[in-house]
């Protein structure tokens, strides 16, 4: 029961989300991880979306702007 990964790789959904949250573009992620495809990144986002649809509410940390 490990972390969810992109099929056929050891690249985690978490890593993709972290990179996107840090401001990396899809193109930069694809360049850094040649086994990935644009569809795989979109699938990771869909997985995260579906995981967050559960009835559990997660408070967001406060940020300073």
C-alpha positions in Angstrom: 0.0 0.0 0.0 2.5 2.6 -1.2 1.9 5.9 -2.8 0.1 6.1 -6.1 2.4 6.2 -9.1 2.1 6.8 -12.8 1.6 3.4 -14.5 4.8 1.9 -15.7 7.0 4.3 -13.7 8.1 4.9 -10.2 7.0 8.6 -10.5 4.5 9.4 -7.8 1.4 11.5 -8.2 2.7 13.4 -5.2 5.8 14.4 -7.1 3.9 15.7 -10.0 1.6 17.7 -7.7 4.5 19.2 -5.8 6.2 20.3 -9.0 3.1 21.9 -10.4 2.4 23.6 -7.0 6.0 24.9 -7.1 5.3 26.6 -10.4 6.9 24.2 -12.8 5.1 23.9 -16.1 3.9 20.7 -17.7 6.6 21.1 -20.3 9.3 21.4 -17.6 8.1 18.2 -15.9 8.0 16.3 -19.2 11.6 17.4 -19.9 12.8 16.3 -16.5 11.0 13.0 -16.6 11.0 11.5 -20.2 8.9 8.5 -19.3 5.9 10.8 -18.5 3.4 12.0 -21.0 1.0 14.9 -20.9 -1.9 12.4 -20.5 -0.1 10.9 -17.5 0.1 14.3 -15.8 -3.5 14.9 -16.5 -4.3 11.5 -15.1 -2.4 12.4 -11.9 -4.5 15.6 -11.6 -7.7 13.6 -12.1 -6.6 11.1 -9.5 -5.9 13.9 -7.0 -9.3 15.5 -7.8 -11.1 12.2 -7.3 -9.2 11.5 -4.0 -10.3 14.9 -2.7 -14.0 14.3 -3.5 -14.3 12.2 -0.4 -16.5 13.6 2.4 -13.5 14.5 4.5 -12.7 18.2 4.8 -9.0 19.1 4.9 -8.2 22.6 6.2 -5.7 24.5 4.0 -2.7 26.0 5.8 -2.7 29.7 6.1 -0.4 31.5 3.7 1.2 34.8 3.8 0.9 36.9 0.6 
